Amino acid sequence: MIWLNGSAQPGSVFTVFVAACLLFTITPADAASSKKKSKGLSPVASVALQYAEAVSKGDTSKTVNLDFACQYRLLVAKAPRTASPAPSDVSPDPCGKALKAAHEPALARVDSGMEILWPSNGALPFFRDDLDHYPASAFVMDEIGLSPPGSGLHLSAVSTTPLPNASFRVRPQAPLVSVPATLVILNVAYQDPLTAPITKAPGSYKWTNTVKPARRAVKSLNTQWVVLSGLKKHGFPSDSAVVNLLVNDGSPVDGIPQEIIPFVTEFSKAIPGSVVWWGPEDAPGLLVASAARAAGFPSLRDRVAMLNRVLIIDPNQPEALTVLTKDLYAAILREAVQAHKLSVKDPALAMAVNEQYWNVYAQGERLDLSLDMEMGGLEQPTTADYLYRLLPALRTLAQVRPEQLDNRFRWGVALRWNLDQDRSIEVHEQLVKDVPAERKSAKAEALLQLAWSRINKVAWNRNLDDKDVRAAYQDADQAGTFAEIPLDKFIAEYTKAYSLLFTPNRNNGAILERLTEARRWFGEVPGNSQQIWDFFIGADSLKSVLDADPIFQPLLASGAPNKG
């Protein structure tokens, strides 16, 4: 039933080219800046930087040779008085597994329905807990590192600060040894906003499962690393190493507290207050280009994932909102086709049929419109998933581009299906005012949508004294005066008949009169068929009235015996 053509203007090829040029011209400069900052590093800062770079490149061998926990486990595994192992002798396997296990909580994908984020497949680093709950290495893991498939990050040393000496036992019952400890601050800058790690937005709810928190893409943050020195004299293969994960965090075993190894006054972690997120002003050309790129993806899941990623960077990005809302609305209409199984060749009539399916469905059972993928424990997104993601996008686009009337039509319809009754009526009332009278087809459409928003309110609440049911009849009657095509004239008469179902002291003769007129106009609608007519008069509330009163038999005799 939505006739207005949107005026969305996707980004031009030139815009895409400029955005790509900007992206790739900035990156080398950042890299050069990082190299400049790294010159003249202190030895401990150099160790921290080398360790972080090794993690980001997936260089397991170098990582474990600079990792205190890995070196310590190798040392205690050696028999007493044996020679110190060479750095190359450190086995990467158990250490690499421990590191990946520490990163796993940030890589577990829990996005469902239409909340998926780009990249839609593969690794998506998402720090759902407070940032200081993760080891520092999680923020430079190889999934977001310098080598494929990561998008790239850049490291630079910020500062070093001496710490109280660290202490540990080389072997059980051995005397404590003390070694110098230093806190090194490294800045991590992520190159690509489309694949950068994700965090909860500031101020998001932390302890609730009923409210999905807002998300942000990290542009940069500071991390702190604890570096121990003077290790070689105690039998370690390297003289300096990073304490990324503790060998033993002191957790009790069989009720007996264990010794913390090593005992340090600080931990390697992110510094929460240092986070800088990607924002709309950072890469506007890239966001426009990404929205245009998403529109060409064959998979709805991939399109939504890319558009969601763009919108967490710029929630008001109009191109992304336009593509997303059209895609999700079309997906809901396709779900209607799977339900009613009708073959409707004319596009305008097909839209009217599919919208009407959900109009009637929203008055009754509503399971498909309310049960989402997560709540139902389902493997595939449901109609509710499309609807729940569609609604906030429609609202935002209506604020950003109020002149896009087709979007506001869809917004009011989606609100109706979601039982947001008063808001749906309000949106369509404003549309009736905003559509100029000379645009007759658009005016008729606005009035018909307003009528159905009123009808759905009364049909759901079953309040026959509601003034909206009388107003719905008047809206539909006025729409008939503006209608220029048979489809609009048919819908106007049909809407008037449907509204009469919910009036006090229902007049079946008046309903028959309106349906007879609707049947006459339906015969002139392109693509009409008997099956489609049966669909309209087979709506539950209408069918129960038609089957109960003999005066409708002539009307029913013109159709097939099985309607619905």
C-alpha positions, 0 to 999 in steps of 0.5 A, spaced: 500 500 500 506 504 500 506 508 493 511 513 494 518 512 491 524 514 495 529 519 493 535 516 496 541 518 493 547 512 494 554 515 494 557 516 487 563 512 484 567 518 485 565 518 493 567 511 494 574 513 490 575 519 494 573 515 501 578 509 499 584 514 498 583 518 504 583 511 508 589 509 505 593 516 505 592 516 512 594 510 514 602 510 512 602 517 516 600 514 522 605 508 521 610 513 520 608 517 526 608 510 530 615 509 528 618 516 530 615 515 537 618 508 538 625 511 537 630 511 543 626 507 547 628 504 554 630 497 554 623 495 558 619 499 553 622 496 547 621 489 550 613 491 551 613 493 544 616 487 541 611 483 545 605 486 543 607 486 536 609 479 536 602 478 539 598 482 534 602 478 528 601 472 531 608 470 532 607 465 537 615 463 538 617 470 539 611 471 544 612 466 548 620 468 548 618 474 551 612 472 556 614 471 563 609 465 564 611 461 558 618 462 561 617 460 568 613 454 566 619 451 562 624 453 568 620 449 573 619 443 568 627 443 568 630 438 573 634 442 578 641 444 576 640 444 568 643 449 564 638 455 562 634 453 556 635 457 550 629 462 548 628 458 542 627 452 546 621 455 549 615 450 547 609 455 544 604 450 544 601 450 551 603 458 552 599 459 545 593 455 548 593 459 554 593 466 551 588 464 546 584 462 552 584 468 555 582 472 549 576 467 547 571 471 552 572 477 547 571 473 541 565 469 543 559 471 538 553 472 541 549 477 536 543 474 534 537 476 529 539 483 526 544 485 531 549 482 527 556 486 526 561 486 520 565 482 519 559 478 519 563 472 519 570 470 523 572 474 528 569 480 532 573 482 538 567 485 542 569 487 550 562 486 553 565 487 560 569 492 563 576 493 559 580 492 565 577 485 566 581 483 560 589 482 559 593 487 555 594 482 550 587 481 548 587 488 545 592 487 540 590 479 539 592 477 532 585 477 529 585 485 529 593 485 528 598 487 523 597 481 519 591 478 515 585 477 516 586 483 521 585 490 519 591 493 522 593 496 528 599 501 530 603 501 537 607 506 540 610 507 547 607 513 551 611 512 558 615 508 563 614 508 570 618 504 575 614 499 580 616 496 586 620 489 585 616 483 583 617 477 587 616 469 586 619 462 587 623 459 582 621 452 585 616 450 590 619 451 597 625 455 594 627 462 597 623 468 594 627 472 589 626 479 587 627 482 580 625 489 578 619 491 575 616 497 570 610 499 568 610 501 560 604 504 557 603 503 550 598 506 545 594 502 541 591 505 534 586 501 530 586 503 523 579 501 520 573 503 523 569 497 520 573 492 523 576 495 530 574 492 536 567 493 539 565 495 546 559 497 550 557 505 549 559 509 555 553 509 560 550 502 557 546 498 562 551 493 565 547 487 568 541 486 564 539 481 559 533 485 557 536 491 554 541 491 549 546 495 550 549 501 545 555 499 542 561 503 539 568 502 535 574 503 538 579 508 535 585 508 540 586 506 547 592 506 552 594 499 555 599 498 561 604 492 561 608 490 567 615 488 564 620 484 569 628 485 568 634 481 571 631 474 570 637 471 566 641 470 573 635 466 576 635 461 570 630 464 565 632 464 557 631 471 557 633 477 561 626 481 560 619 478 560 612 481 560 607 479 565 601 478 561 598 473 565 599 470 572 602 463 572 598 463 579 593 468 581 592 465 588 585 461 587 585 456 592 586 449 591 582 444 595 580 450 599 588 452 600 590 459 597 595 458 593 601 463 592 601 468 587 606 468 581 609 473 580 607 477 586 606 484 582 603 491 584 600 492 577 597 488 572 597 488 564 591 491 562 587 496 558 586 503 561 579 504 561 579 512 561 583 512 555 579 510 550 577 514 544 571 511 539 570 512 532 565 518 530 562 521 524 567 526 523 573 521 523 571 517 516 565 520 513 567 518 506 568 511 508 561 511 511 558 513 505 562 508 501 560 502 506 553 504 505 553 503 498 557 497 498 553 494 503 547 495 498 550 490 493 551 484 498 547 479 496 546 476 503 541 480 507 545 478 513 551 481 510 548 487 508 545 488 515 552 487 519 555 492 514 550 497 515 550 496 523 557 497 523 556 504 520 551 506 524 555 504 531 560 509 528 554 514 526 547 513 528 545 518 524 548 516 517 542 517 512 545 513 507 546 507 511 539 508 515 535 508 508 538 502 505 537 498 512 530 500 513 528 499 505 531 492 506 528 490 513 521 492 511 522 488 504 524 482 508 518 483 513 513 483 506 517 477 504 515 473 510 508 475 509 509 471 502 511 465 505 505 465 510 499 466 505 502 463 499 499 467 494 502 469 487 501 476 486 504 479 479 503 486 480 508 489 484 503 495 487 497 489 489 503 485 492 505 490 497 497 491 498 496 484 500 503 483 504 501 489 508 494 487 509 497 480 511 500 483 517 495 488 518 490 482 520 495 478 523 497 484 528 490 484 531 490 476 533 496 471 534 502 476 533 507 470 535 511 471 529 511 479 530 513 478 538 518 472 538 525 474 536 530 469 535 534 469 541 527 469 546 525 463 542 532 459 542 531 459 534 537 458 529 534 463 524 532 470 524 524 471 525 519 476 523 520 479 530 527 480 529 526 484 522 521 488 526 525 490 532 531 492 528 527 496 523 523 500 528 529 504 531 532 505 524 525 508 521 525 513 527 532 515 526 531 516 519 524 520 520 528 525 524 534 525 520 530 526 513 523 528 515 522 530 507 522 522 506 515 521 506 516 514 504 520 512 510 515 515 515 509 511 511 513 505 513 515 507 520 507 508 522 506 501 519 511 498 523 509 501 529 502 499 528 504 492 527 508 492 533 502 495 537 504 502 538 497 504 537 497 511 539 504 513 536 502 509 529 496 514 529 500 520 530 505 519 525 500 517 520 496 523 522 502 528 521 503 525 514 496 526 512 497 534 514 504 534 510 502 531 504 500 536 499 492 536 496 495 536 489 499 529 490 492 525 490 495 518 490 500 520 496 494 523 500 489 517 499 495 513 501 496 517 507 489 517 509 488 509 508 494 508 512 491 512 518 485 509 517 488 502 518 492 504 524 485 506 527 482 500 526 488 496 528 487 499 535 480 498 536 480 491 533 486 489 538 482 493 544 475 491 542 473 497 545 467 499 540 465 506 543 472 508 541 472 514 536 477 512 532 473 506 529 468 512 526 474 516 524 477 510 520 471 510 516 471 517 515 479 517 513 477 511 508 471 515 505 476 521 504 481 517 501 476 515 496 475 522 493 483 523 492 484 516 489 486 516 482 487 508 481 483 502 481 487 499 487 486 505 491 479 505 490 478 498 492 482 499 498 478 505 500 471 501 500 474 495 503 477 499 509 470 502 510 467 495 510 472 493 515 471 498 520 464 497 520 465 490 523 467 494 530 461 499 530 456 498 536 450 496 533 453 493 527 449 494 520 451 488 516 447 491 510 452 497 510 458 492 510 455 488 504 454 495 500 461 497 501 464 490 500 460 490 493 463 496 491 470 494 493 469 487 489 467 492 483 473 496 483 477 490 485 475 487 478 479 493 475 485 492 479 491 490 475 493 483 476 487 481 480 485 474 481 479 470 485 485 467 490 487 474 492 479 477 493 478 471 497 484 473 501 481 479 503 474 477 505 477 471 508 480 475 514 478 472 520 474 478 523 471 479 517 470 472 515 466 470 521 461 476 520 460 474 512 459 466 514 454 468 519 449 472 515 445 469 509 445 476 506 452 475 504 451 469 500 451 472 493 457 476 495 461 469 497 458 465 491 462 469 487 468 466 490 472 460 492 469 456 497 475 456 501 478 463 503 483 465 508 
